[in-house]
Amino acid sequence: MKVLFATYPMAFHTPGGGEVQLLAYKKHLPAFGIDVSLFDPWNPRFLEHDIVHFYSCVGGSSHFCAFVKQLGLPLVVSSSLWITEQTKDQYPLSEIRAQLSLADRVITNSNMECETLAKVLELPREKFVTVYNGVEEDFFLPADPNLFRDQFGIKGRFVLNVGNIEPRKNQLRLAEAMKAFPYVQLILIGHARTPEYLQQVLQTGGKQVSYLGPLDHNSPLLRSAYSACDVFALPSTLETPGLAALEAGAQGASLVLTSEGSATEYFEKNAIFIDPLSSESIRQGIDRVLTEDPGARNHNLAKKFAWSNTVRNLVDTYQAMSAIV
């Protein structure tokens, strides 16, 4: 079976979880007999493929998806989208509904996302399929915490945040919450998707905040950072559920995560969940790990979240679509 992967043109300018997911699928699907090609606008080759899989619901994506359907090809769309009744007015709902209506199947990151999108967009529930986010096997191997500390000269306790620097990731409230712990450093790793927002975060945090830029996703330094941190904090305004949280959990980090989105479906009792709109809630979560609850450290993130396992449901979806066509 041949599957063509596509996404919006700017996606890999500042790659995030969705782009990591796309490349992880491309890496692991061949083991199941799925031949994956990346879309090349100069040489599209649509009709050489059995299925087209489009990633994201960024504005304008419906045009690409509509063209795929005009060609008569089966279409899969990965949504990675968290919309609720309370937040739906913040999104171009009609455009998103139009795009997902075109899809033969919509791949979500959780059952919660399936249920929420089907309800809010008024689309059939059977259109949506859960394929859990995953982690590369290397993240389950013990990492030397001193590798990261020695590389960047970090000696004391620190809270780690890994993700694109942008309002949705909520680093500004995290920096505000960290003022309650002046003896603990806040370390940020990721692309500055919104440079002016990064400046706000650095101005608010002062010397307590260190921004290290992005690290290569395959770098041993990233695994070492997860292993070395006292707290991994991902207080985003929404997550589905956040690949960095899964990676940190695989390394045994103590997790303080947003309650908005589907992180609760993945981590259940293995993380502390906070209200992302409250600096005080974020502070309380961090304080609980630092002073009250060392048992929150998650040493046993289930290996069911290894990509080699989670991708099986995507394979089943492709095969079911191929049988129908």
C-alpha positions in Angstrom: 0.0 0.0 0.0 1.3 3.5 -0.9 0.3 6.5 1.2 1.1 10.1 0.4 1.8 12.4 3.4 1.1 16.1 3.1 0.8 19.1 5.3 0.5 22.9 5.1 3.5 24.7 3.5 4.9 26.4 6.6 4.7 23.4 9.0 8.4 22.6 9.1 9.6 26.2 9.5 9.1 25.8 13.3 8.3 22.1 13.7 6.3 21.0 16.7 4.5 17.9 17.8 2.5 17.4 14.7 5.6 17.4 12.5 7.3 14.9 14.9 4.3 12.7 14.6 4.3 12.9 10.8 7.9 11.9 10.6 7.5 9.1 13.2 4.7 7.6 11.2 6.8 7.7 8.1 9.6 5.9 10.0 7.5 3.2 11.5 4.8 2.4 8.9 7.1 0.6 6.5 7.5 -2.2 9.0 3.8 -2.9 8.4 4.0 -2.9 4.7 3.0 0.8 4.2 5.1 2.7 1.7 5.1 6.4 2.6 6.0 9.3 0.3 6.2 13.0 1.3 4.2 15.3 -0.9 6.4 17.3 -3.4 4.4 20.2 -5.0 6.8 20.2 -8.0 6.1 16.5 -8.6 2.8 15.6 -6.9 2.3 12.1 -8.1 -1.1 11.9 -6.4 -2.4 9.0 -8.6 0.6 6.8 -7.8 -0.8 6.4 -4.2 -3.6 4.5 -2.7 -4.4 7.0 0.1 -3.6 10.6 0.9 -3.0 11.5 4.5 -3.1 15.3 5.3 -1.8 16.6 8.6 -3.4 19.7 10.3 -6.5 21.9 10.1 -4.6 25.1 9.5 -6.5 27.6 7.4 -6.6 26.9 3.7 -6.1 23.2 4.1 -9.6 22.4 2.9 -8.6 23.4 -0.7 -5.9 20.7 -0.8 -8.2 18.1 0.7 -11.0 19.0 -1.8 -8.6 18.5 -4.7 -7.7 15.0 -3.4 -11.4 14.1 -3.3 -11.8 15.4 -6.8 -9.2 12.9 -7.9 -11.2 10.1 -6.3 -8.6 9.2 -3.7 -9.3 8.2 -0.2 -8.4 11.0 2.3 -7.3 10.7 5.9 -6.8 13.9 7.9 -4.9 14.2 11.2 -6.7 16.8 13.2 -4.6 17.4 16.4 -7.3 19.8 17.4 -9.0 20.5 20.7 -12.2 22.5 20.4 -14.9 22.6 23.0 -18.4 24.2 23.2 -16.7 26.9 25.3 -13.9 27.7 22.8 -15.5 27.0 19.4 -16.1 30.7 18.8 -12.3 31.2 18.7 -11.9 28.9 15.6 -13.0 29.1 11.9 -15.5 26.4 12.6 -17.2 26.3 9.2 -13.8 25.9 7.4 -12.7 23.2 9.8 -16.0 21.4 9.4 -15.7 21.6 5.6 -12.2 20.1 5.7 -13.1 17.2 8.1 -16.3 16.5 6.2 -14.2 15.7 3.1 -12.1 13.2 5.0 -13.0 9.5 4.9 -11.4 9.2 8.3 -10.2 11.8 10.8 -7.2 10.6 13.0 -7.2 12.1 16.5 -4.8 11.7 19.4 -7.4 10.5 21.9 -10.9 9.2 22.4 -11.7 12.5 24.1 -10.7 14.4 21.0 -12.9 12.1 18.9 -15.9 12.7 21.1 -15.4 16.4 21.4 -14.8 17.1 17.7 -17.7 14.9 16.6 -20.0 16.8 18.9 -18.8 20.4 18.3 -18.6 20.0 14.5 -21.8 17.9 14.3 -20.0 15.2 12.3 -20.6 11.4 12.5 -18.7 9.8 15.4 -17.7 6.8 13.2 -15.6 9.2 11.0 -13.1 9.6 13.9 -10.4 7.1 14.8 -8.0 7.4 17.8 -4.3 6.8 17.2 -2.4 7.6 20.3 0.7 9.8 20.2 3.9 7.9 20.8 7.5 8.0 21.8 10.6 6.6 20.2 12.1 3.6 21.9 15.3 5.5 22.8 13.3 7.7 25.2 12.6 4.6 27.4 16.4 4.0 27.8 18.1 5.6 30.9 19.8 8.9 30.1 22.7 10.5 31.9 21.4 13.7 33.6 24.9 15.1 33.8 25.3 15.2 30.0 22.7 18.1 29.8 23.9 19.8 33.0 27.6 19.8 32.0 26.8 21.0 28.4 24.9 24.1 29.7 26.5 24.6 33.1 23.4 23.9 35.1 24.0 23.1 38.8 20.9 23.7 40.8 17.3 22.5 40.6 15.3 23.4 37.5 11.9 23.2 35.9 11.9 22.2 32.3 9.5 23.2 29.5 10.0 21.8 26.0 7.9 23.2 23.2 7.5 26.0 20.7 7.6 29.4 22.4 4.1 30.8 21.7 1.1 31.9 23.7 -0.6 28.5 23.4 2.3 26.9 25.3 1.7 29.4 28.1 5.4 29.9 29.1 4.5 33.4 30.3 2.2 32.2 33.1 4.8 29.5 33.9 7.4 32.2 34.3 5.1 34.1 36.6 4.4 31.0 38.7 8.1 30.4 39.0 8.7 33.6 40.9 7.4 31.7 44.0 10.6 29.5 43.7 13.5 32.0 43.3 16.0 29.2 44.0 14.8 27.1 41.1 15.7 27.8 37.4 13.2 27.7 34.5 14.7 26.3 31.4 13.0 26.6 28.0 13.8 24.5 25.0 12.1 25.0 21.6 11.7 27.1 18.5 10.6 30.7 19.1 7.4 30.5 17.0 6.4 33.9 18.3 9.6 35.9 19.0 7.8 38.8 20.7 6.2 36.4 23.1 9.6 35.0 23.9 10.8 38.5 24.8 7.8 38.9 27.2 8.7 35.6 28.9 12.3 36.5 29.3 11.5 40.0 30.6 9.1 38.5 33.1 11.4 35.8 34.3 14.6 37.7 34.3 17.7 35.8 35.3 15.6 32.9 36.6 14.7 31.9 33.0 17.2 30.4 30.5 16.2 30.0 26.9 18.4 27.4 25.1 16.7 27.4 21.7 15.7 24.2 20.0 17.5 20.8 20.5 17.4 18.2 17.8 14.7 15.7 18.6 17.1 12.8 18.3 19.8 14.5 20.4 21.0 12.7 23.6 20.9 16.1 25.2 17.2 16.2 25.0 16.8 12.9 26.7 19.3 14.0 29.3 17.4 17.2 30.0 14.2 15.2 30.7 16.2 12.9 33.0 17.9 15.8 34.8 14.9 18.1 35.5 13.2 18.3 38.9 9.9 19.1 37.2 8.7 18.9 33.6 6.0 21.5 33.2 3.7 21.8 30.2 0.9 24.2 31.3 -0.4 24.8 27.7 -3.8 26.3 27.2 -4.5 23.0 25.4 -2.7 19.8 24.5 -3.6 16.6 22.6 -1.6 15.6 24.8 1.9 17.0 24.1 4.6 14.7 22.7 7.2 16.4 25.0 5.2 15.2 28.1 5.2 11.7 26.8 9.0 11.8 26.2 9.6 13.3 29.7 7.4 10.7 31.2 9.3 7.9 29.5 12.4 9.3 31.1 10.8 9.2 34.6 10.3 13.0 35.0 7.8 14.4 37.5 5.0 15.9 35.3 2.9 19.0 35.9 0.5 19.2 32.9 -2.4 21.1 31.6 -5.9 19.8 32.4 -7.2 21.3 29.1 -7.1 18.7 26.4 -6.5 15.0 26.5 -3.4 14.6 28.7 -5.6 13.1 31.4 -6.5 10.2 29.1 -2.8 9.4 28.7 -1.4 10.0 32.1 -4.3 9.3 34.5 -2.8 9.4 38.0 0.8 9.6 36.8 0.9 13.4 36.6 -0.3 16.5 38.4 -2.9 18.5 36.4 -3.3 22.2 36.7 -5.6 25.0 35.4 -3.5 26.6 32.6 -5.4 29.9 33.0 -4.2 30.3 36.6 -0.6 31.1 37.5 -1.5 30.2 41.1 -2.7 26.7 40.0 0.6 26.2 38.1 2.5 27.4 41.2 0.7 24.9 43.3 1.4 22.0 41.0 5.1 22.8 40.9 5.2 23.2 44.6 3.5 19.9 45.1 6.3 18.2 43.2 9.2 20.2 44.7 8.1 19.9 48.3 5.2 17.5 48.9 5.0 14.7 46.4 8.1 13.1 45.2 6.0 10.0 44.4 4.6 11.9 41.5 7.7 10.9 39.5 6.5 8.6 36.8 8.9 5.7 36.3 6.5 3.5 34.5 5.0 5.2 31.5 3.5 2.3 29.6 5.4 1.2 26.6 2.1 1.0 24.8 2.9 4.6 23.9 6.0 3.5 21.9 5.4 4.5 18.2 6.0 0.9 17.1 2.8 0.0 19.1 0.6 3.1 18.6 1.0 3.1 14.8 -0.8 -0.2 14.5 -4.2 1.4 14.8 -3.3 3.7 11.8 -2.3 0.7 9.8 -5.7 -0.9 10.6 -7.4 2.3 9.5 -5.6 2.4 6.1 -6.3 -1.3 5.5 -10.0 -0.9 6.3 -10.2 2.0 3.9 -8.4 0.1 1.2 -10.8 -2.8 1.5 -13.8 -0.5 1.2 -12.4 1.2 -1.9 
